[in-house]
Amino acid sequence: MLMSLLLALFLQQGAGAVLAPGMTATPPSGRPFNACMRPLATDRATASSRITISCATVRNGVPDQCRLETGQDNPVRHRTAARCLAREYRFIDTATGQPANGGPVSIPISLSVQIQDPF
């Protein structure tokens, strides 16, 4: 079965996120993105989810102490993917260009999954 995953990649360079002053966000891509989306491969239908992940701090550009803020009623696999994606965001200090420290941050994630059978 061929699976097509569409992810409305939520933060396109930080838009929509609630960040600490002086921070910008870079969304995950490549291998980390694919690894986070893997749990959705077992879905057998079309589904959409909106989930917000809140992280208490950012350390060396990596979100830390994250929890589900909204979206508790979404499927478990979607919540798992959202948590994974949130951990893969990287936060940069806009003044120095170095990995940011601080927080808190809030990361909105919108997942849209479509399964397509090639036959």
Beta strands, then each sheet from edge to edge (+ up, - down):
strand 1: 3-8
strand 2: 23-26
strand 3: 47-59
strand 4: 62-70
strand 5: 90-93
strand 6: 105-115
sheet 1: 1+ 6- 3+ 4-
sheet 2: 2+ 5-
end
